[in-house]
Amino acid sequence: MSQYHKTGLLLRLNCRRDRWRIVIWIVVLAALMASVAAKFDGIYGTPHEIEAIRQTLASPGIVAMFGAFHFTGRVTTAEIFANEMLLFMALIQVIMNLTLSIHATRSDEDQGVTELIRAHTVGALAPLAAAMGELVIINGGLSVLYGLGLQLAHMPGATTSGNWLIGLGLGTTGLLFGTVGVLTAQLADHAASATGLAYALFGISYLARMITDVQHPQSTWWSPLGWIEKLSPYQHPNWTPVGLSLLLTFVILGCAVFANAHRDLGSGALTTRPGRRTASPLLRGPLSLIWRQQRNIFIGWLLGITLFGVAYGTVFNTIGNILKTNPTMQQVFGRAMVHDANAIFLLAGYWELPSLGWHMVPSLTQSVTF
């Protein structure tokens, strides 16, 4: 019997079991991409609006969040769209793939589902192959929907090759990190550890991309998450990141197959460290138990929110200019609210951080006009 015997049957079973989860993810992501692309011309359609957001996108805080994109010549609406949406959509797609991959592998193993399946005439590697097949179908389907949605959006400056490059780039990036989840599911001894390890690798990749984008953009090639920035779909389409993502996916998948074939069911290379013989007094009570179980998640979210807060703070004083120069924003918020918001943002721009603490620098000679 082949080690992949009845992979197709397990793939159909997985897709049937996860059909609603898959449908919700696909509909939400595809609709988000298409709807934003369709509305982008109304938000950044004039040269004045594009110039206002282009200056903001070049600030260090925005570069840290969305990547270092280089604009040459006349900047189009499609280029602004790619700058703002590529990394954002990639992050959501990575989260989707990590969730689905670990659910289809380590979670099933923890619940005893994999043991029941392998008790029948099923190949030892069939469950892993079925999980990968599910990821391929989901990311492939999303790639097609992304490309079709961008084609129908008809953004100024968009090209057919650029639209499909975005779709395939996001699909291969999601598949790459989904394979990372499959690998961590073989290394860890339970689903929680596999999830934590996968998100740790994801965080390291994002942090490496952030640091290199701000300091040395060419070094971003060392971060797999940074490859999505290098697509440059509407300037100089670059298919190299798609090939690199597929290549690294096959390498990681090979490691996952090797790890799966050389471990016992229910075990992992990274075992949970045994706890103390007697519990600490700090662990007595339900609140301390909840803190013990959720502390890593809490710390991770706290760090993430802090980083995003710092990044947004660096571009705080440019938001007023965007609101003031964008007619669409004025229609949404109203001219009076835009006027007040712009005044607040401009006043906030007078704050500086000297070496000894915060203070406000008054400007008595400069007048602020709106």
N, C-alpha and C positions, 0 to 999 in steps of 0.2 A: 504493500500500500504506500502510495506517495505521501510525503509529509504535507502536501497541500491538498490532499483528497477532500472533496466536498467544500472547497473554498467558495464556489459560486452559491451553493445552498446557504452557507452561513452569511454571505454578503446580502442575499435577498432577505434573510431573517433579520439582520441588523438594520437594513433600510426600512423594513416594515415596522420594526419596533421603534425606531427613532424618527419615523416619518414626520410627525408633527414638530418635533424639535428641529429637524432639518428644514422643513417648509418655513417655519417662522424665521430662522436665521437667514435663509436665502431671500425671502420676500423683503425682510427689513433692510438687509444690506443692498440688494439690487435696487429697491425703491429709493433708498437714501442717495445712492450714487446718481441715479437718473434724475430724481427730483432736484437735487442741488445743481446738477449740470444744466437742467432746463431753466432754472431761475438765475443762473450766474450772469447771464447777459444783462438782466435788469438791474443787478447790483453793481457789477463792474463792467459796464459796457462802453463808457466814454473814456477818452484819453485822460481826462482830469481825474476821474475816479480810479483808473488803473494806476496813475502816478502816485496818488495818495496811499494806496495799499502797498504799492511796490516799495516805497520807502519804509513802511512798517515791517514788511517781510524781510528786509535787509538788517533789521535790528538784531542784536545778539540773542535776546530772549526768544524771539520768534524763530530764529535759526536753530536754537537749541530744541525747540518743540517740533518744528515742521521740517527742518533740514536746510542745508545751504544750497539754494538754487541760484544759478547765475543767469541773469537776463542780458541778452545782447540784442541791439537794434530796437525795433518797435515791439513793445510788449503787448501781447494779445490777452483777451479774456481767458482763452483756453490755457495759456501758460500760468496765469494766476490761479486758475482752478487746479491745475496739476500741483502747483506749489502748496496750496492749502489742503488738498484732499488726499494726496497719495499716501503720505505717512499716517494720516488719521485713519483712513480706511484700512491700511495695513495692520495697524494696532488692533482694530476691532476684529479683523479676520484672524489674526494670530490668537486672540482670546477664544474665538469660536473653535478654532482647530485644536487648541490645547484641551478645551473642555470636552469636545467630542472624542478625541483620540484616547484620552485617559478613561473616559466613560466606557468606551468600547473595548478596552484592554484590561487595565488593572482593576477597575471597579467591578467588572464581571468576574474577575478572578477572586476578588475579596468576597463576593457574594456567593461563590460556589457555582456560578453559571458555567464557567469555563471547564471546571472539573466534570460536570454533568455532560457537557458536550463531548469532551474528549473520552468519556467512557464509551462512546459509540464508535463506529467505524469512521473516524474523522482524523485527518492528518494532524500531527503535533503542531505544525506551523499554520494550519488553516485559520484558526481564530485571528492570529496576527495579520495574515494576508487579507482576511475579510475586512478587518479594521482599516487597513491601508486602502483597500478598494473603495470603501465608503468615503474616505477622505478625498480620493482622486475624483470620485463622482461629484461630490459637493463642490470642491474647488474648481473643477472643470466647468460645472454648470454655472457657477458664479462668474467665471471668466467670460463665458459667452454672454451672459446677461449684462455684465458690465459693458462689454463692447457694443452690444445692441443698444443699450440705454444711452451711451455717449453718442452713438451714431444718430439716434433720433433726437437728441438734444440740440444739435446744430449750433454748437458754441462758435462764436467768431474766433478764427485761428485754429480750430480743431481739424485734424486730418484723420483719414481712415486708418492709416498705419499707427498713428499715435493713440487712437481710441482702443484698438485691439492690443497694442503694446501695454497699455494700462491694465486692461483686463487680464492678460496673461501674466503680467508682472505681479499683480495682486494675487492671482491664483497660485503661482509657483511659490510666492512668499508664504502664503497660508499653508500650502502643502509642506513646505520645508519645516515650519515650526510644528505642524501636526506630527511630522515624523519625529521631531524632538520629543514630543509627548509620548509617542510610542516607545522610544528608547528609554526615557525615564521610567516608564511603566515596567520595563524589564529590569532596571537597576534597583528601584526601590522595592520595599517589601510590603507596602500597602498604598492605597490610592492617595491618601493625604500627603505622604512623603513624595510620591511621584509628582503630584500637582505642585508642591512647594519647590521641588528641584527644577521642574520645567519653567515655572515662573521666575525662579532665580536666574536661570540661563537667559530667559527673555529679558529680564531687567538688566543683566550685565550687557547684553547686546544693545539695548536701548541707551544705557549710560555711556557705553563706548561710542555709539553713534553721536550722542549729544556732545561729548567732549571733543571728539575729532571734528565735528562740523563747525564748532566755534573756533577752534584753534588751528587745525590742519585738515581742511575739507578733503584733500586727496587721501588721507589716512582712513576715511570713512569706509573704504573698500574692505577694511579688516573686520567690519561689523556686518553680518548677514542682513540685519534690519536696515542698514544704511544703503543696501543695494537698490532698494526701491526708489531712492532719490536719484540714482544715476541713470534712470530710464530716459530722462529728458525727452518725453514723448512728442512734444510739439515744437522742439527746436532742432535737436540732432538725435533722432531716435536711436537708442542704444539697446541692442538685444542681449548684450553680454550678461547683465544681471539675471535674465531669465535662464540662460544656460548655466550660470554658476549656481543658481538656486536648485535647478534640477540635478546638477552634478552632486552638490552637497547632500541633497535629499537621498540619492542612491547610496552615498557613503554612510550616512546615518542609518538608513534602513538596513544596510548590510551589518552594521554593528548591532542593531536591534535583533536581527535574525540570529546572529551568532550568540548573543546573550540569552535569547529565548531557548535556543537549542542546547545550551550548556547550564541550565539551572532547573531546579525542581519546581513543580507547580506550587505556587503560593509563597515562594521564597524570592529573595533579591540579593544582589551583590552588596547593596548598602542596607544593612540591618539597623533597626531601631535600637538605640542605646538603652540598656536596662536601667530602670529607675532605682531610686533608693529603697532600701529595705523598709524603712518607716517614712511616712509622709511628713513633710515639713508642716509646722503649725500654720503657715500661710496658705496651705492648701485645704484647710478645713472650712467647709461651707460651700454653697452653690455658686456664689459670686467668684470666689477664688478658682473654682473649677472652670467656670466659663472663661475667666482671664487666661488660665493655663492653656485652654484649648484654642482660644482665638487670638493669643498675643502676637503671633507671627503675622497674621492677617492685619491686625490693628497697626502694628509697626510698619508693615509694608505700605498700607494706605496712607499712614501719617507721613512717611517719607515722600511718597508720590505726590501728595497734595502740597507738601512744602516746596518741592522742586517746581511744580507747576505755578505755585503762588509767586515764587521768586522770578520765574520766567515772565509771567504776566506783569509783574511789578515793573520790570525793565521797560515795558512798552506802554506803561500807563498813560504817559503824557502825550502819546501819539493818537490815542483813540479819539480825542476831541477833534483832531483834524480830519479823521475818516468820517465821523458823523457830520461835520460841517460841510464837507465837499461832496457828500453822497446824497443826491436827491431822494433815492429810494429810502434811505435811513430816515430822512426828514419826514417823508410821508408816513412811515411806520410809527415813529416816535413823536412826531409833531415838532414844529419849529421852536416852540417855546422850550420844550424839554431838551432839544438838541442844544439850544443856546445856553441853558443852565448847565447841562452836562459838560459842554466845552469849557465853560468858565471854571468848573470844578477841576477838570483835568489840567487846564493851564496853570491854575494856582498850585496844584499838586506838583507841577514841574519845577516850582521854585524850591522844593525841599532838597537838601543835600545831606550826605552822610559824611561828616568830617571824622577825623581820627578819634575825637574824644566824645562823640555822641551826636544825636540828631539836633538840628536847629533849622530855623526858617530864615532864608535869605530874602530880605525885602527888596523890592525894586521900586523906588520912589520916582525914578525918572522915566521908566518905561511905561507906556500906556498900552492897555490891551484893547484891541478893537475886534469886533465880530462882524 
